[in-house]
Amino acid sequence: MINGMEILAQGWENHEGPAVLATVDAAKTPNAIYVNEIRYVPDEGFIIADNYFHKTRANIMSGTKGAILFLTRERKSFQVKGPLTYHTNGPQFENMRSWHSPKYPGVAATLLRIEEAYSGAEKLL
């Protein structure tokens, strides 16, 4: 039987278009942005390149959790939630630098460690 992480990984392999990254600030005001430079890393989570974060960076630095939403080619939705960390060096940063486009600044990498995952309304984790 296929487990929740395998379903999520298969969904990511078939994702289409940008993902949405949502955070909240200290006053609990939500902020959502589209992200194109994002990768799923098994046993770690999702790494997102900080190319033009502003509010998002401030929210991450305040200790917010985050959510990532993406669609597959078949229009199936997936959502993951978990804590966010911000990296200007180290393994997550180097991972991001290995695939990010040089036309963007790639000033840091954000890692979302997966605590919860959903496929539509079905809880995977």
The first five atom37 places (N, CA, C, CB, O) and aatype in JSON, in Angstrom:
{
  "aatype": [12, 9, 2, 7, 12, 6, 9, 10, 0, 5, 7, 17, 6, 2, 8, 6, 7, 14, 0, 19, 10, 0, 16, 19, 3, 0, 0, 11, 16, 14, 2, 0, 9, 18, 19, 2, 6, 9, 1, 18, 19, 14, 3, 6, 7, 13, 9, 9, 0, 3, 2, 18, 13, 8, 11, 16, 1, 0, 2, 9, 12, 15, 7, 16, 11, 7, 0, 9, 10, 13, 10, 16, 1, 6, 1, 11, 15, 13, 5, 19, 11, 7, 14, 10, 16, 18, 8, 16, 2, 7, 14, 5, 13, 6, 2, 12, 1, 15, 17, 8, 15, 14, 11, 18, 14, 7, 19, 0, 0, 16, 10, 10, 1, 9, 6, 6, 0, 18, 15, 7, 0, 6, 11, 10, 10],
  "atom_mask": [
    [1, 1, 1, 1, 1],
    [1, 1, 1, 1, 1],
    [1, 1, 1, 1, 1],
    [1, 1, 1, 0, 1],
    [1, 1, 1, 1, 1],
    [1, 1, 1, 1, 1],
    [1, 1, 1, 1, 1],
    [1, 1, 1, 1, 1],
    [1, 1, 1, 1, 1],
    [1, 1, 1, 1, 1],
    [1, 1, 1, 0, 1],
    [1, 1, 1, 1, 1],
    [1, 1, 1, 1, 1],
    [1, 1, 1, 1, 1],
    [1, 1, 1, 1, 1],
    [1, 1, 1, 1, 1],
    [1, 1, 1, 0, 1],
    [1, 1, 1, 1, 1],
    [1, 1, 1, 1, 1],
    [1, 1, 1, 1, 1],
    [1, 1, 1, 1, 1],
    [1, 1, 1, 1, 1],
    [1, 1, 1, 1, 1],
    [1, 1, 1, 1, 1],
    [1, 1, 1, 1, 1],
    [1, 1, 1, 1, 1],
    [1, 1, 1, 1, 1],
    [1, 1, 1, 1, 1],
    [1, 1, 1, 1, 1],
    [1, 1, 1, 1, 1],
    [1, 1, 1, 1, 1],
    [1, 1, 1, 1, 1],
    [1, 1, 1, 1, 1],
    [1, 1, 1, 1, 1],
    [1, 1, 1, 1, 1],
    [1, 1, 1, 1, 1],
    [1, 1, 1, 1, 1],
    [1, 1, 1, 1, 1],
    [1, 1, 1, 1, 1],
    [1, 1, 1, 1, 1],
    [1, 1, 1, 1, 1],
    [1, 1, 1, 1, 1],
    [1, 1, 1, 1, 1],
    [1, 1, 1, 1, 1],
    [1, 1, 1, 0, 1],
    [1, 1, 1, 1, 1],
    [1, 1, 1, 1, 1],
    [1, 1, 1, 1, 1],
    [1, 1, 1, 1, 1],
    [1, 1, 1, 1, 1],
    [1, 1, 1, 1, 1],
    [1, 1, 1, 1, 1],
    [1, 1, 1, 1, 1],
    [1, 1, 1, 1, 1],
    [1, 1, 1, 1, 1],
    [1, 1, 1, 1, 1],
    [1, 1, 1, 1, 1],
    [1, 1, 1, 1, 1],
    [1, 1, 1, 1, 1],
    [1, 1, 1, 1, 1],
    [1, 1, 1, 1, 1],
    [1, 1, 1, 1, 1],
    [1, 1, 1, 0, 1],
    [1, 1, 1, 1, 1],
    [1, 1, 1, 1, 1],
    [1, 1, 1, 0, 1],
    [1, 1, 1, 1, 1],
    [1, 1, 1, 1, 1],
    [1, 1, 1, 1, 1],
    [1, 1, 1, 1, 1],
    [1, 1, 1, 1, 1],
    [1, 1, 1, 1, 1],
    [1, 1, 1, 1, 1],
    [1, 1, 1, 1, 1],
    [1, 1, 1, 1, 1],
    [1, 1, 1, 1, 1],
    [1, 1, 1, 1, 1],
    [1, 1, 1, 1, 1],
    [1, 1, 1, 1, 1],
    [1, 1, 1, 1, 1],
    [1, 1, 1, 1, 1],
    [1, 1, 1, 0, 1],
    [1, 1, 1, 1, 1],
    [1, 1, 1, 1, 1],
    [1, 1, 1, 1, 1],
    [1, 1, 1, 1, 1],
    [1, 1, 1, 1, 1],
    [1, 1, 1, 1, 1],
    [1, 1, 1, 1, 1],
    [1, 1, 1, 0, 1],
    [1, 1, 1, 1, 1],
    [1, 1, 1, 1, 1],
    [1, 1, 1, 1, 1],
    [1, 1, 1, 1, 1],
    [1, 1, 1, 1, 1],
    [1, 1, 1, 1, 1],
    [1, 1, 1, 1, 1],
    [1, 1, 1, 1, 1],
    [1, 1, 1, 1, 1],
    [1, 1, 1, 1, 1],
    [1, 1, 1, 1, 1],
    [1, 1, 1, 1, 1],
    [1, 1, 1, 1, 1],
    [1, 1, 1, 1, 1],
    [1, 1, 1, 1, 1],
    [1, 1, 1, 0, 1],
    [1, 1, 1, 1, 1],
    [1, 1, 1, 1, 1],
    [1, 1, 1, 1, 1],
    [1, 1, 1, 1, 1],
    [1, 1, 1, 1, 1],
    [1, 1, 1, 1, 1],
    [1, 1, 1, 1, 1],
    [1, 1, 1, 1, 1],
    [1, 1, 1, 1, 1],
    [1, 1, 1, 1, 1],
    [1, 1, 1, 1, 1],
    [1, 1, 1, 1, 1],
    [1, 1, 1, 1, 1],
    [1, 1, 1, 0, 1],
    [1, 1, 1, 1, 1],
    [1, 1, 1, 1, 1],
    [1, 1, 1, 1, 1],
    [1, 1, 1, 1, 1],
    [1, 1, 1, 1, 1]
  ],
  "atom_positions": [
    [[0.85, -1.19, 0.0], [0.0, 0.0, 0.0], [0.89, 1.25, 0.0], [-0.96, 0.0, 1.23], [1.9, 1.29, 0.69]],
    [[0.51, 2.23, -0.76], [1.27, 3.48, -0.88], [0.98, 4.37, 0.33], [0.92, 4.21, -2.21], [-0.17, 4.52, 0.74]],
    [[2.03, 4.97, 0.9], [1.82, 5.82, 2.08], [1.65, 7.29, 1.67], [3.0, 5.68, 3.05], [1.82, 7.65, 0.51]],
    [[1.31, 8.11, 2.66], [1.02, 9.52, 2.4], [2.17, 10.29, 1.79], [0.0, 0.0, 0.0], [1.94, 11.13, 0.92]],
    [[3.41, 10.02, 2.22], [4.56, 10.74, 1.66], [4.78, 10.34, 0.2], [5.83, 10.45, 2.48], [5.18, 11.17, -0.61]],
    [[4.52, 9.07, -0.12], [4.67, 8.65, -1.52], [3.6, 9.3, -2.4], [4.57, 7.12, -1.62], [3.89, 9.69, -3.53]],
    [[2.39, 9.42, -1.89], [1.32, 10.1, -2.64], [1.7, 11.56, -2.88], [-0.04, 10.01, -1.87], [1.54, 12.09, -3.98]],
    [[2.22, 12.21, -1.83], [2.66, 13.6, -1.95], [3.79, 13.73, -2.97], [3.11, 14.14, -0.59], [3.76, 14.62, -3.82]],
    [[4.78, 12.85, -2.9], [5.91, 12.9, -3.83], [5.43, 12.71, -5.27], [6.96, 11.82, -3.47], [5.89, 13.41, -6.17]],
    [[4.52, 11.77, -5.49], [3.98, 11.56, -6.83], [3.2, 12.78, -7.3], [3.07, 10.32, -6.85], [3.28, 13.17, -8.47]],
    [[2.44, 13.39, -6.39], [1.73, 14.61, -6.74], [2.69, 15.7, -7.17], [0.0, 0.0, 0.0], [2.45, 16.39, -8.16]],
    [[3.78, 15.87, -6.41], [4.76, 16.9, -6.74], [5.41, 16.63, -8.08], [5.83, 17.0, -5.66], [5.65, 17.56, -8.86]],
    [[5.7, 15.36, -8.38], [6.3, 15.02, -9.68], [5.4, 15.45, -10.83], [6.57, 13.51, -9.77], [5.88, 15.71, -11.93]],
    [[4.1, 15.52, -10.58], [3.13, 15.89, -11.61], [2.59, 17.31, -11.42], [1.98, 14.91, -11.62], [1.57, 17.66, -12.01]],
    [[3.25, 18.12, -10.6], [2.71, 19.47, -10.37], [2.84, 20.3, -11.64], [3.45, 20.17, -9.19], [3.67, 20.03, -12.51]],
    [[2.0, 21.29, -11.7], [1.99, 22.18, -12.86], [1.83, 23.61, -12.38], [0.86, 21.8, -13.86], [1.03, 23.89, -11.49]],
    [[2.61, 24.51, -12.97], [2.5, 25.92, -12.63], [3.15, 26.24, -11.3], [0.0, 0.0, 0.0], [3.76, 25.38, -10.67]],
    [[3.02, 27.49, -10.89], [3.62, 27.89, -9.61], [2.84, 27.32, -8.43], [3.68, 29.41, -9.5], [1.67, 26.96, -8.55]],
    [[3.51, 27.24, -7.31], [2.86, 26.88, -6.05], [2.51, 28.17, -5.32], [3.79, 25.95, -5.16], [2.97, 29.25, -5.7]],
    [[1.71, 28.06, -4.29], [1.37, 29.2, -3.44], [1.99, 28.94, -2.07], [-0.19, 29.4, -3.35], [1.82, 27.86, -1.5]],
    [[2.71, 29.93, -1.54], [3.27, 29.87, -0.19], [2.52, 30.86, 0.67], [4.82, 30.16, -0.19], [2.46, 32.05, 0.36]],
    [[1.94, 30.37, 1.75], [1.19, 31.24, 2.67], [1.9, 31.28, 4.02], [-0.28, 30.74, 2.84], [2.38, 30.27, 4.52]],
    [[1.95, 32.49, 4.59], [2.51, 32.72, 5.91], [1.57, 33.67, 6.65], [3.97, 33.31, 5.83], [0.62, 34.19, 6.06]],
    [[1.83, 33.9, 7.93], [1.09, 34.9, 8.69], [2.09, 35.74, 9.47], [0.05, 34.23, 9.65], [3.17, 35.28, 9.83]],
    [[1.71, 36.99, 9.73], [2.59, 37.85, 10.51], [2.24, 37.76, 11.99], [2.5, 39.31, 10.03], [1.35, 37.0, 12.38]],
    [[2.93, 38.53, 12.81], [2.73, 38.48, 14.26], [1.31, 38.86, 14.66], [3.72, 39.4, 14.95], [0.82, 38.41, 15.7]],
    [[0.64, 39.68, 13.84], [-0.75, 40.08, 14.13], [-1.75, 39.08, 13.54], [-1.02, 41.48, 13.57], [-2.96, 39.32, 13.56]],
    [[-1.24, 37.97, 13.01], [-2.07, 36.91, 12.41], [-2.69, 37.31, 11.07], [-3.16, 36.51, 13.37], [-3.7, 36.74, 10.66]],
    [[-2.1, 38.29, 10.4], [-2.56, 38.7, 9.07], [-1.92, 37.77, 8.04], [-2.21, 40.2, 8.78], [-0.7, 37.66, 7.99]],
    [[-2.73, 37.1, 7.22], [-2.16, 36.18, 6.24], [-1.51, 36.9, 5.07], [-3.23, 35.24, 5.73], [-1.86, 38.03, 4.73]],
    [[-0.55, 36.21, 4.47], [0.13, 36.68, 3.28], [0.35, 35.46, 2.39], [1.49, 37.42, 3.62], [0.82, 34.43, 2.86]],
    [[0.02, 35.57, 1.11], [0.21, 34.47, 0.17], [0.9, 34.98, -1.08], [-1.14, 33.8, -0.2], [0.59, 36.06, -1.59]],
    [[1.86, 34.19, -1.57], [2.6, 34.56, -2.77], [2.73, 33.34, -3.67], [4.0, 35.12, -2.42], [2.68, 32.2, -3.21]],
    [[2.89, 33.59, -4.96], [3.23, 32.53, -5.9], [4.73, 32.29, -5.83], [2.78, 32.89, -7.34], [5.51, 33.24, -5.72]],
    [[5.13, 31.02, -5.9], [6.55, 30.69, -5.95], [6.78, 29.71, -7.1], [7.03, 30.07, -4.59], [6.11, 28.69, -7.21]],
    [[7.75, 30.05, -7.94], [8.15, 29.19, -9.06], [9.4, 28.38, -8.73], [8.39, 30.02, -10.31], [9.55, 27.25, -9.19]],
    [[10.27, 28.95, -7.94], [11.52, 28.28, -7.61], [11.34, 27.52, -6.3], [12.7, 29.29, -7.52], [11.62, 28.05, -5.22]],
    [[10.89, 26.29, -6.41], [10.55, 25.45, -5.26], [10.85, 24.0, -5.64], [9.05, 25.63, -4.84], [10.61, 23.58, -6.77]],
    [[11.39, 23.26, -4.69], [11.7, 21.84, -4.9], [11.27, 21.03, -3.68], [13.21, 21.65, -5.18], [11.35, 21.5, -2.55]],
    [[10.83, 19.82, -3.94], [10.54, 18.86, -2.88], [11.8, 18.04, -2.65], [9.32, 17.94, -3.25], [12.39, 17.51, -3.59]],
    [[12.2, 17.94, -1.39], [13.39, 17.17, -1.02], [12.94, 16.09, -0.03], [14.51, 18.09, -0.4], [12.61, 16.41, 1.12]],
    [[12.93, 14.82, -0.45], [12.51, 13.75, 0.47], [13.26, 13.82, 1.79], [12.71, 12.38, -0.19], [14.46, 14.12, 1.82]],
    [[12.57, 13.53, 2.86], [13.12, 13.53, 4.22], [13.48, 14.92, 4.74], [14.33, 12.66, 4.27], [14.01, 15.03, 5.85]],
    [[13.22, 15.97, 3.97], [13.45, 17.33, 4.45], [12.18, 18.16, 4.37], [14.55, 18.0, 3.65], [11.74, 18.72, 5.37]],
    [[11.6, 18.24, 3.18], [10.41, 19.06, 2.96], [10.52, 19.79, 1.65], [0.0, 0.0, 0.0], [11.04, 19.26, 0.67]],
    [[10.03, 21.02, 1.62], [10.07, 21.85, 0.42], [11.07, 22.98, 0.64], [8.66, 22.41, 0.06], [11.05, 23.65, 1.67]],
    [[11.93, 23.18, -0.35], [12.88, 24.3, -0.33], [12.4, 25.31, -1.35], [14.35, 23.83, -0.64], [12.14, 24.98, -2.51]],
    [[12.29, 26.57, -0.91], [11.81, 27.66, -1.76], [12.9, 28.72, -1.82], [10.47, 28.26, -1.21], [13.46, 29.1, -0.79]],
    [[13.2, 29.2, -3.02], [14.19, 30.26, -3.19], [13.57, 31.6, -2.8], [14.71, 30.3, -4.65], [12.47, 31.94, -3.24]],
    [[14.3, 32.35, -1.98], [13.9, 33.73, -1.69], [14.5, 34.61, -2.76], [14.36, 34.18, -0.25], [15.68, 34.95, -2.73]],
    [[13.67, 34.98, -3.71], [14.1, 35.88, -4.76], [13.65, 37.31, -4.48], [13.57, 35.42, -6.11], [14.42, 38.25, -4.65]],
    [[12.43, 37.47, -4.05], [11.89, 38.8, -3.82], [10.99, 38.84, -2.59], [11.12, 39.29, -5.04], [10.04, 39.62, -2.54]],
    [[11.27, 38.01, -1.59], [10.46, 38.03, -0.37], [10.6, 39.39, 0.3], [10.88, 36.89, 0.6], [11.67, 39.99, 0.28]],
    [[9.55, 39.86, 0.88], [9.58, 41.04, 1.74], [8.74, 40.73, 2.97], [9.05, 42.34, 0.99], [9.26, 40.44, 4.04]],
    [[7.4, 40.79, 2.8], [6.52, 40.41, 3.91], [6.75, 38.95, 4.29], [5.03, 40.65, 3.54], [6.76, 38.6, 5.47]],
    [[6.92, 38.11, 3.28], [7.12, 36.67, 3.54], [8.37, 36.46, 4.39], [7.25, 35.9, 2.2], [8.34, 35.68, 5.35]],
    [[9.46, 37.13, 4.06], [10.7, 37.0, 4.84], [10.48, 37.45, 6.28], [11.84, 37.82, 4.2], [10.91, 36.77, 7.21]],
    [[9.81, 38.57, 6.47], [9.54, 39.07, 7.82], [8.68, 38.06, 8.59], [8.83, 40.43, 7.76], [8.92, 37.83, 9.78]],
    [[7.71, 37.47, 7.93], [6.86, 36.48, 8.59], [7.66, 35.24, 8.99], [5.7, 36.08, 7.68], [7.5, 34.73, 10.1]],
    [[8.51, 34.77, 8.1], [9.35, 33.61, 8.41], [10.24, 33.91, 9.6], [10.2, 33.2, 7.18], [10.37, 33.09, 10.51]],
    [[10.86, 35.08, 9.61], [11.77, 35.46, 10.69], [11.03, 35.61, 12.02], [12.49, 36.75, 10.34], [11.64, 35.51, 13.08]],
    [[9.72, 35.85, 11.97], [8.95, 35.98, 13.21], [8.54, 34.62, 13.78], [7.71, 36.83, 12.97], [7.95, 34.54, 14.85]],
    [[8.86, 33.55, 13.06], [8.57, 32.22, 13.57], [7.26, 31.61, 13.09], [0.0, 0.0, 0.0], [6.79, 30.63, 13.67]],
    [[6.68, 32.16, 12.05], [5.42, 31.64, 11.54], [5.56, 30.22, 10.99], [4.88, 32.55, 10.45], [6.64, 29.82, 10.56]],
    [[4.48, 29.49, 11.01], [4.4, 28.27, 10.22], [3.91, 28.69, 8.84], [3.44, 27.19, 10.88], [3.49, 29.82, 8.64]],
    [[3.98, 27.77, 7.9], [3.56, 28.1, 6.56], [2.76, 26.98, 5.93], [0.0, 0.0, 0.0], [2.65, 25.89, 6.49]],
    [[2.22, 27.27, 4.77], [1.49, 26.29, 3.97], [1.87, 26.48, 2.51], [-0.05, 26.42, 4.18], [2.05, 27.6, 2.04]],
    [[1.98, 25.36, 1.82], [2.24, 25.37, 0.38], [1.08, 24.65, -0.28], [3.62, 24.69, 0.02], [0.67, 23.57, 0.15]],
    [[0.56, 25.25, -1.33], [-0.55, 24.69, -2.1], [-0.1, 24.57, -3.54], [-1.84, 25.57, -1.97], [0.46, 25.51, -4.1]],
    [[-0.35, 23.4, -4.15], [-0.02, 23.24, -5.57], [-1.04, 22.34, -6.24], [1.4, 22.68, -5.74], [-1.75, 21.58, -5.59]],
    [[-1.09, 22.44, -7.58], [-1.98, 21.63, -8.4], [-1.17, 20.71, -9.29], [-2.91, 22.53, -9.25], [-0.06, 21.04, -9.7]],
    [[-1.74, 19.53, -9.58], [-1.12, 18.63, -10.54], [-1.68, 18.93, -11.93], [-1.36, 17.15, -10.15], [-2.62, 19.7, -12.09]],
    [[-1.07, 18.29, -12.93], [-1.57, 18.44, -14.31], [-3.02, 18.0, -14.42], [-0.69, 17.62, -15.29], [-3.78, 18.49, -15.26]],
    [[-3.41, 17.05, -13.54], [-4.78, 16.54, -13.55], [-5.72, 17.42, -12.73], [-4.82, 15.11, -13.02], [-6.89, 17.08, -12.54]],
    [[-5.21, 18.56, -12.25], [-5.96, 19.55, -11.46], [-6.31, 19.02, -10.07], [-7.25, 19.94, -12.18], [-7.3, 19.45, -9.48]],
    [[-5.51, 18.12, -9.53], [-5.68, 17.63, -8.17], [-4.86, 18.54, -7.26], [-5.23, 16.12, -8.04], [-3.71, 18.86, -7.57]],
    [[-5.46, 18.96, -6.15], [-4.75, 19.88, -5.26], [-4.06, 19.14, -4.12], [-5.73, 20.91, -4.69], [-4.53, 18.12, -3.63]],
    [[-2.92, 19.7, -3.72], [-2.16, 19.21, -2.58], [-1.8, 20.4, -1.7], [-0.88, 18.44, -3.04], [-1.55, 21.5, -2.2]],
    [[-1.78, 20.17, -0.4], [-1.39, 21.21, 0.54], [-0.51, 20.58, 1.62], [-2.65, 21.9, 1.18], [-0.8, 19.49, 2.12]],
    [[0.57, 21.27, 1.96], [1.43, 20.85, 3.05], [1.56, 22.01, 4.03], [2.83, 20.4, 2.54], [1.51, 23.17, 3.64]],
    [[1.72, 21.68, 5.31], [1.85, 22.69, 6.36], [2.99, 22.3, 7.29], [0.52, 22.85, 7.16], [3.25, 21.12, 7.51]],
    [[3.66, 23.31, 7.82], [4.72, 23.04, 8.78], [5.54, 24.27, 9.09], [0.0, 0.0, 0.0], [5.29, 25.35, 8.56]],
    [[6.53, 24.1, 9.97], [7.4, 25.22, 10.35], [8.33, 25.61, 9.2], [8.21, 24.87, 11.6], [8.72, 24.79, 8.38]],
    [[8.67, 26.89, 9.19], [9.56, 27.44, 8.17], [10.88, 27.87, 8.8], [8.89, 28.62, 7.45], [10.89, 28.44, 9.89]],
    [[11.98, 27.59, 8.11], [13.28, 28.1, 8.53], [13.92, 28.79, 7.35], [14.19, 26.96, 9.07], [13.63, 28.47, 6.2]],
    [[14.79, 29.74, 7.63], [15.4, 30.6, 6.62], [16.9, 30.38, 6.63], [15.05, 32.1, 6.88], [17.53, 30.42, 7.68]],
    [[17.49, 30.14, 5.44], [18.89, 29.74, 5.36], [19.65, 30.6, 4.34], [19.0, 28.26, 4.99], [19.28, 30.65, 3.16]],
    [[20.7, 31.27, 4.79], [21.57, 32.03, 3.89], [22.89, 31.31, 3.63], [21.84, 33.42, 4.47], [23.75, 31.82, 2.91]],
    [[23.04, 30.13, 4.23], [24.18, 29.26, 3.97], [23.79, 27.86, 4.43], [25.49, 29.77, 4.68], [22.71, 27.66, 4.98]],
    [[24.67, 26.9, 4.23], [24.4, 25.54, 4.67], [23.74, 24.69, 3.59], [0.0, 0.0, 0.0], [23.56, 25.15, 2.46]],
    [[23.37, 23.45, 3.94], [22.88, 22.49, 2.94], [21.62, 22.92, 2.18], [22.6, 21.2, 3.62], [21.55, 22.71, 0.97]],
    [[20.64, 23.51, 2.87], [19.42, 23.93, 2.16], [19.72, 25.07, 1.18], [18.34, 24.37, 3.18], [19.19, 25.1, 0.07]],
    [[20.59, 25.99, 1.61], [20.97, 27.09, 0.73], [21.72, 26.56, -0.49], [21.84, 28.12, 1.49], [21.44, 26.96, -1.62]],
    [[22.67, 25.66, -0.28], [23.44, 25.09, -1.39], [22.53, 24.28, -2.32], [24.58, 24.2, -0.85], [22.72, 24.32, -3.54]],
    [[21.57, 23.57, -1.77], [20.62, 22.84, -2.6], [19.88, 23.82, -3.5], [19.62, 22.05, -1.72], [19.79, 23.61, -4.71]],
    [[19.36, 24.9, -2.92], [18.62, 25.9, -3.71], [19.52, 26.51, -4.79], [18.08, 27.02, -2.79], [19.08, 26.68, -5.93]],
    [[20.75, 26.83, -4.45], [21.65, 27.45, -5.43], [21.96, 26.52, -6.6], [22.95, 27.88, -4.74], [22.31, 26.98, -7.68]],
    [[21.83, 25.21, -6.38], [22.15, 24.24, -7.44], [21.09, 24.21, -8.54], [22.31, 22.86, -6.84], [21.38, 23.75, -9.65]],
    [[19.86, 24.68, -8.26], [18.81, 24.62, -9.28], [18.15, 25.96, -9.57], [17.78, 23.66, -8.86], [17.38, 26.06, -10.53]],
    [[18.43, 26.96, -8.79], [17.72, 28.22, -9.03], [18.27, 28.92, -10.27], [17.83, 29.15, -7.79], [19.45, 28.76, -10.61]],
    [[17.42, 29.67, -10.93], [17.79, 30.37, -12.16], [18.66, 31.58, -11.85], [16.53, 30.81, -12.93], [18.34, 32.36, -10.95]],
    [[19.76, 31.75, -12.58], [20.64, 32.9, -12.34], [20.0, 34.25, -12.67], [21.89, 32.75, -13.14], [20.55, 35.3, -12.33]],
    [[18.84, 34.24, -13.33], [18.18, 35.51, -13.61], [17.47, 36.07, -12.37], [17.17, 35.34, -14.74], [16.99, 37.21, -12.4]],
    [[17.4, 35.29, -11.29], [16.82, 35.74, -10.03], [17.9, 35.81, -8.96], [15.68, 34.8, -9.58], [18.93, 35.14, -9.08]],
    [[17.7, 36.63, -7.92], [18.76, 36.82, -6.93], [19.08, 35.6, -6.05], [18.39, 37.94, -6.05], [20.24, 35.41, -5.7]],
    [[18.1, 34.78, -5.7], [18.37, 33.61, -4.86], [19.15, 33.95, -3.6], [0.0, 0.0, 0.0], [20.18, 33.34, -3.32]],
    [[18.66, 34.92, -2.84], [19.4, 35.41, -1.67], [19.38, 34.46, -0.48], [18.84, 36.73, -1.25], [20.25, 34.54, 0.38]],
    [[18.4, 33.56, -0.43], [18.29, 32.62, 0.68], [17.36, 31.49, 0.27], [17.79, 33.33, 1.97], [16.67, 31.56, -0.74]],
    [[17.37, 30.46, 1.09], [16.46, 29.33, 0.91], [15.57, 29.23, 2.13], [17.24, 28.0, 0.67], [16.02, 29.39, 3.26]],
    [[14.31, 28.96, 1.9], [13.37, 28.7, 2.98], [13.0, 27.23, 2.93], [12.09, 29.62, 2.86], [12.7, 26.69, 1.86]],
    [[13.03, 26.59, 4.08], [12.65, 25.19, 4.17], [11.35, 25.07, 4.94], [13.76, 24.35, 4.86], [11.23, 25.57, 6.06]],
    [[10.36, 24.42, 4.33], [9.13, 24.06, 5.03], [9.23, 22.57, 5.36], [7.84, 24.39, 4.17], [9.21, 21.73, 4.46]],
    [[9.33, 22.26, 6.64], [9.34, 20.86, 7.1], [7.89, 20.42, 7.23], [10.12, 20.7, 8.48], [7.09, 21.09, 7.89]],
    [[7.55, 19.33, 6.61], [6.16, 18.88, 6.51], [5.69, 18.25, 7.81], [6.0, 17.89, 5.36], [6.22, 17.24, 8.27]],
    [[4.66, 18.87, 8.41], [3.99, 18.3, 9.58], [2.64, 17.7, 9.2], [3.8, 19.36, 10.67], [2.21, 16.7, 9.78]],
    [[1.98, 18.32, 8.21], [0.68, 17.86, 7.73], [0.7, 17.92, 6.21], [-0.48, 18.73, 8.31], [1.34, 18.79, 5.61]],
    [[-0.01, 16.99, 5.58], [-0.15, 16.99, 4.13], [-1.55, 16.52, 3.76], [0.94, 16.09, 3.45], [-2.11, 15.64, 4.41]],
    [[-2.09, 17.12, 2.72], [-3.45, 16.81, 2.25], [-3.45, 16.67, 0.74], [-4.45, 17.9, 2.7], [-2.69, 17.34, 0.03]],
    [[-4.29, 15.79, 0.26], [-4.6, 15.69, -1.16], [-6.09, 16.0, -1.24], [-4.23, 14.25, -1.78], [-6.93, 15.16, -0.89]],
    [[-6.42, 17.2, -1.69], [-7.81, 17.65, -1.59], [-8.17, 17.69, -0.12], [0.0, 0.0, 0.0], [-7.44, 18.28, 0.68]],
    [[-9.28, 17.08, 0.27], [-9.7, 17.04, 1.68], [-9.13, 15.83, 2.42], [-11.22, 17.03, 1.77], [-9.3, 15.72, 3.64]],
    [[-8.46, 14.93, 1.7], [-7.92, 13.71, 2.32], [-6.6, 14.0, 3.03], [-7.72, 12.62, 1.27], [-5.64, 14.46, 2.41]],
    [[-6.56, 13.73, 4.33], [-5.33, 13.93, 5.09], [-4.37, 12.79, 4.8], [-5.63, 14.03, 6.62], [-4.7, 11.62, 5.0]],
    [[-3.17, 13.14, 4.33], [-2.13, 12.16, 4.03], [-1.2, 11.94, 5.22], [-1.33, 12.59, 2.82], [-0.72, 10.82, 5.44]],
    [[-0.94, 12.99, 5.97], [-0.06, 12.96, 7.16], [-0.68, 13.76, 8.28], [1.35, 13.51, 6.82], [-0.1, 13.86, 9.36]]
  ]
}
